[in-house]
Amino acid sequence: SSYSKEEVANALRKMGYSKFKISPVLFDIPSKPSLPDIMMFIKLSSTMLRDKMSFGKILEMLAEEQPNRGF
């Protein structure tokens, strides 16, 4: 569920913000990973698997290093 524009504005004012602009997101289309990101994932995964690291741990480490592009 989403919040109304007024609810968001009231929450921001309560947090001390006075100057802000609220704009709706028309399209929230996730982008595909770039080729360098894919190559880095493959290279690091293969190296870590060779070192007997669990695949779950590899994914955790790579997720921590990956910037969140949605923000």
PQR file with spaces between the fields and no chain letter, atoms N, CA, C, O and H, PARSE charges and radii, in Angstrom:
ATOM       1  N    SER     1       0.844   -1.187    0.000 -0.4000 1.5000
ATOM       2  CA   SER     1       0.000    0.000    0.000 -0.0000 2.0000
ATOM       3  C    SER     1       0.886    1.246    0.000  0.5500 1.7000
ATOM       4  O    SER     1       1.965    1.262    0.592 -0.5500 1.4000
ATOM       5  N    SER     2       0.415    2.258   -0.660 -0.4000 1.5000
ATOM       6  CA   SER     2       1.196    3.492   -0.733 -0.0000 2.0000
ATOM       7  C    SER     2       0.543    4.567    0.131  0.5500 1.7000
ATOM       8  O    SER     2      -0.602    4.427    0.561 -0.5500 1.4000
ATOM       9  H    SER     2      -0.462    2.245   -1.140  0.4000 1.0000
ATOM      10  N    TYR     3       1.275    5.617    0.371 -0.4000 1.5000
ATOM      11  CA   TYR     3       0.794    6.726    1.189 -0.0000 2.0000
ATOM      12  C    TYR     3       0.332    7.858    0.291  0.5500 1.7000
ATOM      13  O    TYR     3       0.825    8.024   -0.824 -0.5500 1.4000
ATOM      14  H    TYR     3       2.205    5.730    0.022  0.4000 1.0000
ATOM      15  N    SER     4      -0.629    8.641    0.794 -0.4000 1.5000
ATOM      16  CA   SER     4      -1.081    9.800    0.024 -0.0000 2.0000
ATOM      17  C    SER     4      -0.023   10.903    0.101  0.5500 1.7000
ATOM      18  O    SER     4       0.858   10.887    0.961 -0.5500 1.4000
ATOM      19  H    SER     4      -1.030    8.506    1.701  0.4000 1.0000
ATOM      20  N    LYS     5      -0.134   11.840   -0.807 -0.4000 1.5000
ATOM      21  CA   LYS     5       0.805   12.958   -0.850 -0.0000 2.0000
ATOM      22  C    LYS     5       0.774   13.743    0.471  0.5500 1.7000
ATOM      23  O    LYS     5       1.810   14.188    0.964 -0.5500 1.4000
ATOM      24  H    LYS     5      -0.849   11.852   -1.506  0.4000 1.0000
ATOM      25  N    GLU     6      -0.426   13.903    1.031 -0.4000 1.5000
ATOM      26  CA   GLU     6      -0.578   14.633    2.292 -0.0000 2.0000
ATOM      27  C    GLU     6       0.080   13.886    3.448  0.5500 1.7000
ATOM      28  O    GLU     6       0.709   14.505    4.307 -0.5500 1.4000
ATOM      29  H    GLU     6      -1.268   13.541    0.631  0.4000 1.0000
ATOM      30  N    GLU     7      -0.060   12.561    3.477 -0.4000 1.5000
ATOM      31  CA   GLU     7       0.560   11.768    4.545 -0.0000 2.0000
ATOM      32  C    GLU     7       2.082   11.886    4.506  0.5500 1.7000
ATOM      33  O    GLU     7       2.730   12.017    5.544 -0.5500 1.4000
ATOM      34  H    GLU     7      -0.571   12.058    2.780  0.4000 1.0000
ATOM      35  N    VAL     8       2.635   11.841    3.317 -0.4000 1.5000
ATOM      36  CA   VAL     8       4.088   11.966    3.169 -0.0000 2.0000
ATOM      37  C    VAL     8       4.532   13.364    3.592  0.5500 1.7000
ATOM      38  O    VAL     8       5.529   13.508    4.300 -0.5500 1.4000
ATOM      39  H    VAL     8       2.108   11.735    2.474  0.4000 1.0000
ATOM      40  N    ALA     9       3.804   14.390    3.166 -0.4000 1.5000
ATOM      41  CA   ALA     9       4.149   15.771    3.522 -0.0000 2.0000
ATOM      42  C    ALA     9       4.083   15.966    5.035  0.5500 1.7000
ATOM      43  O    ALA     9       4.976   16.585    5.613 -0.5500 1.4000
ATOM      44  H    ALA     9       2.994   14.273    2.591  0.4000 1.0000
ATOM      45  N    ASN    10       3.045   15.452    5.680 -0.4000 1.5000
ATOM      46  CA   ASN    10       2.921   15.581    7.137 -0.0000 2.0000
ATOM      47  C    ASN    10       4.066   14.880    7.852  0.5500 1.7000
ATOM      48  O    ASN    10       4.609   15.412    8.820 -0.5500 1.4000
ATOM      49  H    ASN    10       2.320   14.949    5.210  0.4000 1.0000
ATOM      50  N    ALA    11       4.435   13.700    7.387 -0.4000 1.5000
ATOM      51  CA   ALA    11       5.538   12.958    8.011 -0.0000 2.0000
ATOM      52  C    ALA    11       6.853   13.717    7.860  0.5500 1.7000
ATOM      53  O    ALA    11       7.645   13.771    8.801 -0.5500 1.4000
ATOM      54  H    ALA    11       3.994   13.269    6.600  0.4000 1.0000
ATOM      55  N    LEU    12       7.094   14.300    6.693 -0.4000 1.5000
ATOM      56  CA   LEU    12       8.323   15.070    6.481 -0.0000 2.0000
ATOM      57  C    LEU    12       8.360   16.314    7.363  0.5500 1.7000
ATOM      58  O    LEU    12       9.413   16.673    7.891 -0.5500 1.4000
ATOM      59  H    LEU    12       6.451   14.256    5.928  0.4000 1.0000
ATOM      60  N    ARG    13       7.209   16.971    7.524 -0.4000 1.5000
ATOM      61  CA   ARG    13       7.158   18.153    8.402 -0.0000 2.0000
ATOM      62  C    ARG    13       7.449   17.764    9.850  0.5500 1.7000
ATOM      63  O    ARG    13       8.157   18.480   10.557 -0.5500 1.4000
ATOM      64  H    ARG    13       6.354   16.679    7.095  0.4000 1.0000
ATOM      65  N    LYS    14       6.902   16.627   10.291 -0.4000 1.5000
ATOM      66  CA   LYS    14       7.155   16.147   11.655 -0.0000 2.0000
ATOM      67  C    LYS    14       8.632   15.849   11.875  0.5500 1.7000
ATOM      68  O    LYS    14       9.134   15.956   12.994 -0.5500 1.4000
ATOM      69  H    LYS    14       6.327   16.045    9.716  0.4000 1.0000
ATOM      70  N    MET    15       9.329   15.474   10.798 -0.4000 1.5000
ATOM      71  CA   MET    15      10.759   15.178   10.897 -0.0000 2.0000
ATOM      72  C    MET    15      11.604   16.449   10.815  0.5500 1.7000
ATOM      73  O    MET    15      12.829   16.387   10.923 -0.5500 1.4000
ATOM      74  H    MET    15       8.921   15.387    9.889  0.4000 1.0000
ATOM      75  N    GLY    16      10.958   17.596   10.625 -0.4000 1.5000
ATOM      76  CA   GLY    16      11.687   18.855   10.619 -0.0000 2.0000
ATOM      77  C    GLY    16      11.975   19.434    9.246  0.5500 1.7000
ATOM      78  O    GLY    16      12.624   20.475    9.143 -0.5500 1.4000
ATOM      79  H    GLY    16       9.963   17.646   10.538  0.4000 1.0000
ATOM      80  N    TYR    17      11.509   18.785    8.196 -0.4000 1.5000
ATOM      81  CA   TYR    17      11.745   19.308    6.850 -0.0000 2.0000
ATOM      82  C    TYR    17      10.688   20.355    6.521  0.5500 1.7000
ATOM      83  O    TYR    17       9.509   20.176    6.826 -0.5500 1.4000
ATOM      84  H    TYR    17      10.982   17.939    8.280  0.4000 1.0000
ATOM      85  N    SER    18      11.118   21.448    5.899 -0.4000 1.5000
ATOM      86  CA   SER    18      10.159   22.479    5.516 -0.0000 2.0000
ATOM      87  C    SER    18      10.130   22.699    4.002  0.5500 1.7000
ATOM      88  O    SER    18       9.106   23.108    3.455 -0.5500 1.4000
ATOM      89  H    SER    18      12.075   21.594    5.651  0.4000 1.0000
ATOM      90  N    LYS    19      11.233   22.434    3.336 -0.4000 1.5000
ATOM      91  CA   LYS    19      11.288   22.602    1.881 -0.0000 2.0000
ATOM      92  C    LYS    19      11.473   21.237    1.233  0.5500 1.7000
ATOM      93  O    LYS    19      12.523   20.611    1.377 -0.5500 1.4000
ATOM      94  H    LYS    19      12.064   22.102    3.781  0.4000 1.0000
ATOM      95  N    PHE    20      10.459   20.782    0.528 -0.4000 1.5000
ATOM      96  CA   PHE    20      10.535   19.504   -0.173 -0.0000 2.0000
ATOM      97  C    PHE    20       9.512   19.496   -1.297  0.5500 1.7000
ATOM      98  O    PHE    20       8.577   20.296   -1.314 -0.5500 1.4000
ATOM      99  H    PHE    20       9.606   21.291    0.411  0.4000 1.0000
ATOM     100  N    LYS    21       9.704   18.591   -2.218 -0.4000 1.5000
ATOM     101  CA   LYS    21       8.792   18.426   -3.348 -0.0000 2.0000
ATOM     102  C    LYS    21       8.449   16.949   -3.446  0.5500 1.7000
ATOM     103  O    LYS    21       9.340   16.099   -3.431 -0.5500 1.4000
ATOM     104  H    LYS    21      10.464   17.941   -2.204  0.4000 1.0000
ATOM     105  N    ILE    22       7.183   16.646   -3.544 -0.4000 1.5000
ATOM     106  CA   ILE    22       6.733   15.264   -3.634 -0.0000 2.0000
ATOM     107  C    ILE    22       6.231   15.030   -5.054  0.5500 1.7000
ATOM     108  O    ILE    22       5.281   15.673   -5.501 -0.5500 1.4000
ATOM     109  H    ILE    22       6.460   17.336   -3.556  0.4000 1.0000
ATOM     110  N    SER    23       6.870   14.113   -5.751 -0.4000 1.5000
ATOM     111  CA   SER    23       6.486   13.786   -7.124 -0.0000 2.0000
ATOM     112  C    SER    23       6.227   12.292   -7.226  0.5500 1.7000
ATOM     113  O    SER    23       7.005   11.497   -6.699 -0.5500 1.4000
ATOM     114  H    SER    23       7.642   13.590   -5.388  0.4000 1.0000
ATOM     115  N    PRO    24       5.156   11.897   -7.889 -0.5600 1.5000
ATOM     116  CA   PRO    24       4.887   10.462   -8.027  0.2800 2.0000
ATOM     117  C    PRO    24       5.868    9.802   -8.992  0.5500 1.7000
ATOM     118  O    PRO    24       6.383   10.437   -9.913 -0.5500 1.4000
ATOM     119  N    VAL    25       6.112    8.525   -8.760 -0.4000 1.5000
ATOM     120  CA   VAL    25       6.951    7.739   -9.664 -0.0000 2.0000
ATOM     121  C    VAL    25       6.014    7.118  -10.696  0.5500 1.7000
ATOM     122  O    VAL    25       5.139    6.323  -10.352 -0.5500 1.4000
ATOM     123  H    VAL    25       5.694    8.010   -8.012  0.4000 1.0000
ATOM     124  N    LEU    26       6.200    7.482  -11.946 -0.4000 1.5000
ATOM     125  CA   LEU    26       5.309    6.977  -12.982 -0.0000 2.0000
ATOM     126  C    LEU    26       5.655    5.553  -13.392  0.5500 1.7000
ATOM     127  O    LEU    26       4.766    4.722  -13.578 -0.5500 1.4000
ATOM     128  H    LEU    26       6.910    8.129  -12.225  0.4000 1.0000
ATOM     129  N    PHE    27       6.928    5.277  -13.531 -0.4000 1.5000
ATOM     130  CA   PHE    27       7.372    3.946  -13.923 -0.0000 2.0000
ATOM     131  C    PHE    27       8.496    3.512  -13.003  0.5500 1.7000
ATOM     132  O    PHE    27       9.496    4.216  -12.866 -0.5500 1.4000
ATOM     133  H    PHE    27       7.650    5.952  -13.379  0.4000 1.0000
ATOM     134  N    ASP    28       8.341    2.377  -12.384 -0.4000 1.5000
ATOM     135  CA   ASP    28       9.385    1.833  -11.514 -0.0000 2.0000
ATOM     136  C    ASP    28       9.923    0.571  -12.182  0.5500 1.7000
ATOM     137  O    ASP    28       9.635   -0.549  -11.761 -0.5500 1.4000
ATOM     138  H    ASP    28       7.528    1.805  -12.496  0.4000 1.0000
ATOM     139  N    ILE    29      10.709    0.783  -13.231 -0.4000 1.5000
ATOM     140  CA   ILE    29      11.236   -0.333  -14.015 -0.0000 2.0000
ATOM     141  C    ILE    29      12.657   -0.633  -13.553  0.5500 1.7000
ATOM     142  O    ILE    29      13.553    0.197  -13.706 -0.5500 1.4000
ATOM     143  H    ILE    29      10.943    1.693  -13.573  0.4000 1.0000
ATOM     144  N    PRO    30      12.863   -1.821  -12.987 -0.5600 1.5000
ATOM     145  CA   PRO    30      14.229   -2.150  -12.560  0.2800 2.0000
ATOM     146  C    PRO    30      15.151   -2.309  -13.767  0.5500 1.7000
ATOM     147  O    PRO    30      14.777   -2.901  -14.779 -0.5500 1.4000
ATOM     148  N    SER    31      16.344   -1.774  -13.639 -0.4000 1.5000
ATOM     149  CA   SER    31      17.292   -1.886  -14.744 -0.0000 2.0000
ATOM     150  C    SER    31      18.087   -3.183  -14.626  0.5500 1.7000
ATOM     151  O    SER    31      18.241   -3.742  -13.540 -0.5500 1.4000
ATOM     152  H    SER    31      16.648   -1.293  -12.816  0.4000 1.0000
ATOM     153  N    LYS    32      18.578   -3.639  -15.750 -0.4000 1.5000
ATOM     154  CA   LYS    32      19.396   -4.852  -15.770 -0.0000 2.0000
ATOM     155  C    LYS    32      20.800   -4.519  -15.278  0.5500 1.7000
ATOM     156  O    LYS    32      21.252   -3.382  -15.418 -0.5500 1.4000
ATOM     157  H    LYS    32      18.453   -3.185  -16.633  0.4000 1.0000
ATOM     158  N    PRO    33      21.490   -5.499  -14.706 -0.5600 1.5000
ATOM     159  CA   PRO    33      22.871   -5.233  -14.287  0.2800 2.0000
ATOM     160  C    PRO    33      23.755   -4.984  -15.510  0.5500 1.7000
ATOM     161  O    PRO    33      23.519   -5.528  -16.589 -0.5500 1.4000
ATOM     162  N    SER    34      24.760   -4.164  -15.318 -0.4000 1.5000
ATOM     163  CA   SER    34      25.670   -3.858  -16.416 -0.0000 2.0000
ATOM     164  C    SER    34      26.593   -5.052  -16.673  0.5500 1.7000
ATOM     165  O    SER    34      26.743   -5.923  -15.817 -0.5500 1.4000
ATOM     166  H    SER    34      24.951   -3.722  -14.441  0.4000 1.0000
ATOM     167  N    LEU    35      27.200   -5.085  -17.843 -0.4000 1.5000
ATOM     168  CA   LEU    35      28.128   -6.163  -18.189 -0.0000 2.0000
ATOM     169  C    LEU    35      29.304   -6.221  -17.215  0.5500 1.7000
ATOM     170  O    LEU    35      29.680   -7.316  -16.795 -0.5500 1.4000
ATOM     171  H    LEU    35      27.078   -4.377  -18.539  0.4000 1.0000
ATOM     172  N    PRO    36      29.902   -5.077  -16.837 -0.5600 1.5000
ATOM     173  CA   PRO    36      30.993   -5.152  -15.848  0.2800 2.0000
ATOM     174  C    PRO    36      30.542   -5.741  -14.503  0.5500 1.7000
ATOM     175  O    PRO    36      31.305   -6.456  -13.853 -0.5500 1.4000
ATOM     176  N    ASP    37      29.293   -5.439  -14.081 -0.4000 1.5000
ATOM     177  CA   ASP    37      28.777   -6.020  -12.838 -0.0000 2.0000
ATOM     178  C    ASP    37      28.644   -7.538  -12.956  0.5500 1.7000
ATOM     179  O    ASP    37      28.972   -8.266  -12.019 -0.5500 1.4000
ATOM     180  H    ASP    37      28.673   -4.858  -14.609  0.4000 1.0000
ATOM     181  N    ILE    38      28.173   -8.009  -14.088 -0.4000 1.5000
ATOM     182  CA   ILE    38      28.023   -9.453  -14.309 -0.0000 2.0000
ATOM     183  C    ILE    38      29.383  -10.132  -14.328  0.5500 1.7000
ATOM     184  O    ILE    38      29.565  -11.190  -13.726 -0.5500 1.4000
ATOM     185  H    ILE    38      27.907   -7.417  -14.850  0.4000 1.0000
ATOM     186  N    MET    39      30.338   -9.520  -15.022 -0.4000 1.5000
ATOM     187  CA   MET    39      31.679  -10.104  -15.094 -0.0000 2.0000
ATOM     188  C    MET    39      32.337  -10.144  -13.715  0.5500 1.7000
ATOM     189  O    MET    39      33.009  -11.117  -13.372 -0.5500 1.4000
ATOM     190  H    MET    39      30.190   -8.660  -15.511  0.4000 1.0000
ATOM     191  N    MET    40      32.142   -9.080  -12.923 -0.4000 1.5000
ATOM     192  CA   MET    40      32.697   -9.057  -11.572 -0.0000 2.0000
ATOM     193  C    MET    40      32.078  -10.173  -10.732  0.5500 1.7000
ATOM     194  O    MET    40      32.784  -10.856   -9.990 -0.5500 1.4000
ATOM     195  H    MET    40      31.597   -8.290  -13.201  0.4000 1.0000
ATOM     196  N    PHE    41      30.763  -10.359  -10.847 -0.4000 1.5000
ATOM     197  CA   PHE    41      30.077  -11.408  -10.099 -0.0000 2.0000
ATOM     198  C    PHE    41      30.640  -12.783  -10.452  0.5500 1.7000
ATOM     199  O    PHE    41      30.918  -13.588   -9.563 -0.5500 1.4000
ATOM     200  H    PHE    41      30.190   -9.804  -11.449  0.4000 1.0000
ATOM     201  N    ILE    42      30.807  -13.051  -11.739 -0.4000 1.5000
ATOM     202  CA   ILE    42      31.326  -14.353  -12.179 -0.0000 2.0000
ATOM     203  C    ILE    42      32.751  -14.562  -11.683  0.5500 1.7000
ATOM     204  O    ILE    42      33.081  -15.627  -11.161 -0.5500 1.4000
ATOM     205  H    ILE    42      30.581  -12.397  -12.461  0.4000 1.0000
ATOM     206  N    LYS    43      33.587  -13.555  -11.844 -0.4000 1.5000
ATOM     207  CA   LYS    43      34.989  -13.684  -11.435 -0.0000 2.0000
ATOM     208  C    LYS    43      35.117  -13.897   -9.929  0.5500 1.7000
ATOM     209  O    LYS    43      35.820  -14.806   -9.488 -0.5500 1.4000
ATOM     210  H    LYS    43      33.319  -12.689  -12.267  0.4000 1.0000
ATOM     211  N    LEU    44      34.443  -13.066   -9.144 -0.4000 1.5000
ATOM     212  CA   LEU    44      34.531  -13.200   -7.693 -0.0000 2.0000
ATOM     213  C    LEU    44      33.909  -14.501   -7.202  0.5500 1.7000
ATOM     214  O    LEU    44      34.448  -15.150   -6.306 -0.5500 1.4000
ATOM     215  H    LEU    44      33.872  -12.328   -9.503  0.4000 1.0000
ATOM     216  N    SER    45      32.775  -14.884   -7.787 -0.4000 1.5000
ATOM     217  CA   SER    45      32.125  -16.136   -7.381 -0.0000 2.0000
ATOM     218  C    SER    45      33.021  -17.332   -7.644  0.5500 1.7000
ATOM     219  O    SER    45      33.161  -18.205   -6.788 -0.5500 1.4000
ATOM     220  H    SER    45      32.337  -14.357   -8.515  0.4000 1.0000
ATOM     221  N    SER    46      33.626  -17.377   -8.817 -0.4000 1.5000
ATOM     222  CA   SER    46      34.477  -18.526   -9.137 -0.0000 2.0000
ATOM     223  C    SER    46      35.697  -18.580   -8.223  0.5500 1.7000
ATOM     224  O    SER    46      36.110  -19.658   -7.794 -0.5500 1.4000
ATOM     225  H    SER    46      33.512  -16.668   -9.513  0.4000 1.0000
ATOM     226  N    THR    47      36.269  -17.420   -7.927 -0.4000 1.5000
ATOM     227  CA   THR    47      37.425  -17.378   -7.018 -0.0000 2.0000
ATOM     228  C    THR    47      37.040  -17.842   -5.623  0.5500 1.7000
ATOM     229  O    THR    47      37.750  -18.643   -5.016 -0.5500 1.4000
ATOM     230  H    THR    47      35.933  -16.545   -8.275  0.4000 1.0000
ATOM     231  N    MET    48      35.925  -17.346   -5.114 -0.4000 1.5000
ATOM     232  CA   MET    48      35.499  -17.706   -3.763 -0.0000 2.0000
ATOM     233  C    MET    48      35.063  -19.167   -3.671  0.5500 1.7000
ATOM     234  O    MET    48      35.291  -19.819   -2.652 -0.5500 1.4000
ATOM     235  H    MET    48      35.348  -16.696   -5.607  0.4000 1.0000
ATOM     236  N    LEU    49      34.441  -19.682   -4.724 -0.4000 1.5000
ATOM     237  CA   LEU    49      34.063  -21.101   -4.724 -0.0000 2.0000
ATOM     238  C    LEU    49      35.307  -21.985   -4.734  0.5500 1.7000
ATOM     239  O    LEU    49      35.332  -23.037   -4.096 -0.5500 1.4000
ATOM     240  H    LEU    49      34.256  -19.153   -5.552  0.4000 1.0000
ATOM     241  N    ARG    50      36.334  -21.557   -5.458 -0.4000 1.5000
ATOM     242  CA   ARG    50      37.597  -22.294   -5.451 -0.0000 2.0000
ATOM     243  C    ARG    50      38.206  -22.321   -4.049  0.5500 1.7000
ATOM     244  O    ARG    50      38.872  -23.284   -3.667 -0.5500 1.4000
ATOM     245  H    ARG    50      36.314  -20.702   -5.976  0.4000 1.0000
ATOM     246  N    ASP    51      37.968  -21.253   -3.293 -0.4000 1.5000
ATOM     247  CA   ASP    51      38.472  -21.169   -1.920 -0.0000 2.0000
ATOM     248  C    ASP    51      37.539  -21.850   -0.922  0.5500 1.7000
ATOM     249  O    ASP    51      37.695  -21.686    0.288 -0.5500 1.4000
ATOM     250  H    ASP    51      37.427  -20.471   -3.604  0.4000 1.0000
ATOM     251  N    LYS    52      36.564  -22.618   -1.430 -0.4000 1.5000
ATOM     252  CA   LYS    52      35.629  -23.403   -0.609 -0.0000 2.0000
ATOM     253  C    LYS    52      34.670  -22.546    0.221  0.5500 1.7000
ATOM     254  O    LYS    52      34.202  -22.987    1.270 -0.5500 1.4000
ATOM     255  H    LYS    52      36.437  -22.750   -2.413  0.4000 1.0000
ATOM     256  N    MET    53      34.376  -21.337   -0.234 -0.4000 1.5000
ATOM     257  CA   MET    53      33.407  -20.492    0.459 -0.0000 2.0000
ATOM     258  C    MET    53      32.009  -20.896   -0.002  0.5500 1.7000
ATOM     259  O    MET    53      31.818  -21.230   -1.172 -0.5500 1.4000
ATOM     260  H    MET    53      34.756  -20.979   -1.086  0.4000 1.0000
ATOM     261  N    SER    54      31.032  -20.869    0.904 -0.4000 1.5000
ATOM     262  CA   SER    54      29.669  -21.256    0.521 -0.0000 2.0000
ATOM     263  C    SER    54      29.073  -20.205   -0.417  0.5500 1.7000
ATOM     264  O    SER    54      29.386  -19.018   -0.320 -0.5500 1.4000
ATOM     265  H    SER    54      31.187  -20.598    1.854  0.4000 1.0000
ATOM     266  N    PHE    55      28.211  -20.663   -1.323 -0.4000 1.5000
ATOM     267  CA   PHE    55      27.629  -19.756   -2.304 -0.0000 2.0000
ATOM     268  C    PHE    55      26.748  -18.710   -1.620  0.5500 1.7000
ATOM     269  O    PHE    55      26.686  -17.566   -2.071 -0.5500 1.4000
ATOM     270  H    PHE    55      27.956  -21.627   -1.402  0.4000 1.0000
ATOM     271  N    GLY    56      26.066  -19.092   -0.533 -0.4000 1.5000
ATOM     272  CA   GLY    56      25.251  -18.135    0.215 -0.0000 2.0000
ATOM     273  C    GLY    56      26.086  -16.996    0.765  0.5500 1.7000
ATOM     274  O    GLY    56      25.681  -15.836    0.705 -0.5500 1.4000
ATOM     275  H    GLY    56      26.117  -20.021   -0.167  0.4000 1.0000
ATOM     276  N    LYS    57      27.255  -17.326    1.301 -0.4000 1.5000
ATOM     277  CA   LYS    57      28.157  -16.304    1.844 -0.0000 2.0000
ATOM     278  C    LYS    57      28.671  -15.397    0.723  0.5500 1.7000
ATOM     279  O    LYS    57      28.804  -14.187    0.908 -0.5500 1.4000
ATOM     280  H    LYS    57      27.585  -18.269    1.349  0.4000 1.0000
ATOM     281  N    ILE    58      28.953  -15.981   -0.422 -0.4000 1.5000
ATOM     282  CA   ILE    58      29.404  -15.192   -1.580 -0.0000 2.0000
ATOM     283  C    ILE    58      28.331  -14.173   -1.965  0.5500 1.7000
ATOM     284  O    ILE    58      28.634  -13.002   -2.191 -0.5500 1.4000
ATOM     285  H    ILE    58      28.845  -16.964   -0.572  0.4000 1.0000
ATOM     286  N    LEU    59      27.072  -14.626   -2.040 -0.4000 1.5000
ATOM     287  CA   LEU    59      25.986  -13.720   -2.413 -0.0000 2.0000
ATOM     288  C    LEU    59      25.825  -12.599   -1.388  0.5500 1.7000
ATOM     289  O    LEU    59      25.592  -11.448   -1.757 -0.5500 1.4000
ATOM     290  H    LEU    59      26.826  -15.578   -1.858  0.4000 1.0000
ATOM     291  N    GLU    60      25.949  -12.933   -0.101 -0.4000 1.5000
ATOM     292  CA   GLU    60      25.865  -11.910    0.945 -0.0000 2.0000
ATOM     293  C    GLU    60      26.949  -10.849    0.754  0.5500 1.7000
ATOM     294  O    GLU    60      26.668   -9.651    0.799 -0.5500 1.4000
ATOM     295  H    GLU    60      26.139  -13.868    0.199  0.4000 1.0000
ATOM     296  N    MET    61      28.174  -11.291    0.541 -0.4000 1.5000
ATOM     297  CA   MET    61      29.294  -10.359    0.394 -0.0000 2.0000
ATOM     298  C    MET    61      29.125   -9.476   -0.839  0.5500 1.7000
ATOM     299  O    MET    61      29.373   -8.272   -0.781 -0.5500 1.4000
ATOM     300  H    MET    61      28.402  -12.264    0.504  0.4000 1.0000
ATOM     301  N    LEU    62      28.703  -10.071   -1.949 -0.4000 1.5000
ATOM     302  CA   LEU    62      28.532   -9.289   -3.173 -0.0000 2.0000
ATOM     303  C    LEU    62      27.372   -8.309   -3.044  0.5500 1.7000
ATOM     304  O    LEU    62      27.443   -7.198   -3.570 -0.5500 1.4000
ATOM     305  H    LEU    62      28.501  -11.049   -1.996  0.4000 1.0000
ATOM     306  N    ALA    63      26.305   -8.706   -2.350 -0.4000 1.5000
ATOM     307  CA   ALA    63      25.164   -7.806   -2.157 -0.0000 2.0000
ATOM     308  C    ALA    63      25.560   -6.604   -1.313  0.5500 1.7000
ATOM     309  O    ALA    63      25.093   -5.493   -1.562 -0.5500 1.4000
ATOM     310  H    ALA    63      26.248   -9.608   -1.923  0.4000 1.0000
ATOM     311  N    GLU    64      26.412   -6.815   -0.321 -0.4000 1.5000
ATOM     312  CA   GLU    64      26.873   -5.706    0.521 -0.0000 2.0000
ATOM     313  C    GLU    64      27.723   -4.723   -0.278  0.5500 1.7000
ATOM     314  O    GLU    64      27.711   -3.525    0.003 -0.5500 1.4000
ATOM     315  H    GLU    64      26.791   -7.718   -0.119  0.4000 1.0000
ATOM     316  N    GLU    65      28.454   -5.215   -1.261 -0.4000 1.5000
ATOM     317  CA   GLU    65      29.329   -4.356   -2.058 -0.0000 2.0000
ATOM     318  C    GLU    65      28.587   -3.630   -3.174  0.5500 1.7000
ATOM     319  O    GLU    65      29.068   -2.613   -3.673 -0.5500 1.4000
ATOM     320  H    GLU    65      28.463   -6.188   -1.489  0.4000 1.0000
ATOM     321  N    GLN    66      27.423   -4.136   -3.572 -0.4000 1.5000
ATOM     322  CA   GLN    66      26.686   -3.579   -4.702 -0.0000 2.0000
ATOM     323  C    GLN    66      25.887   -2.362   -4.256  0.5500 1.7000
ATOM     324  O    GLN    66      25.077   -2.472   -3.335 -0.5500 1.4000
ATOM     325  H    GLN    66      27.033   -4.963   -3.167  0.4000 1.0000
ATOM     326  N    PRO    67      26.089   -1.205   -4.881 -0.5600 1.5000
ATOM     327  CA   PRO    67      25.298   -0.027   -4.507  0.2800 2.0000
ATOM     328  C    PRO    67      23.844   -0.201   -4.933  0.5500 1.7000
ATOM     329  O    PRO    67      23.554   -0.839   -5.945 -0.5500 1.4000
ATOM     330  N    ASN    68      22.947    0.366   -4.157 -0.4000 1.5000
ATOM     331  CA   ASN    68      21.528    0.299   -4.481 -0.0000 2.0000
ATOM     332  C    ASN    68      21.212    1.404   -5.470  0.5500 1.7000
ATOM     333  O    ASN    68      21.233    2.581   -5.111 -0.5500 1.4000
ATOM     334  H    ASN    68      23.182    0.884   -3.335  0.4000 1.0000
ATOM     335  N    ARG    69      20.923    1.047   -6.691 -0.4000 1.5000
ATOM     336  CA   ARG    69      20.715    2.048   -7.744 -0.0000 2.0000
ATOM     337  C    ARG    69      19.300    2.592   -7.749  0.5500 1.7000
ATOM     338  O    ARG    69      18.973    3.480   -8.537 -0.5500 1.4000
ATOM     339  H    ARG    69      20.906    0.091   -6.983  0.4000 1.0000
ATOM     340  N    GLY    70      18.460    2.062   -6.870 -0.4000 1.5000
ATOM     341  CA   GLY    70      17.097    2.561   -6.825 -0.0000 2.0000
ATOM     342  C    GLY    70      16.956    3.876   -6.112  0.5500 1.7000
ATOM     343  O    GLY    70      15.893    4.496   -6.167 -0.5500 1.4000
ATOM     344  H    GLY    70      18.726    1.341   -6.230  0.4000 1.0000
ATOM     345  N    PHE    71      18.016    4.328   -5.432 -0.4000 1.5000
ATOM     346  CA   PHE    71      17.936    5.565   -4.664 -0.0000 2.0000
ATOM     347  C    PHE    71      18.788    6.625   -5.269  0.5500 1.7000
ATOM     348  O    PHE    71      18.844    7.741   -4.753 -0.5500 1.4000
ATOM     349  H    PHE    71      18.879    3.825   -5.388  0.4000 1.0000
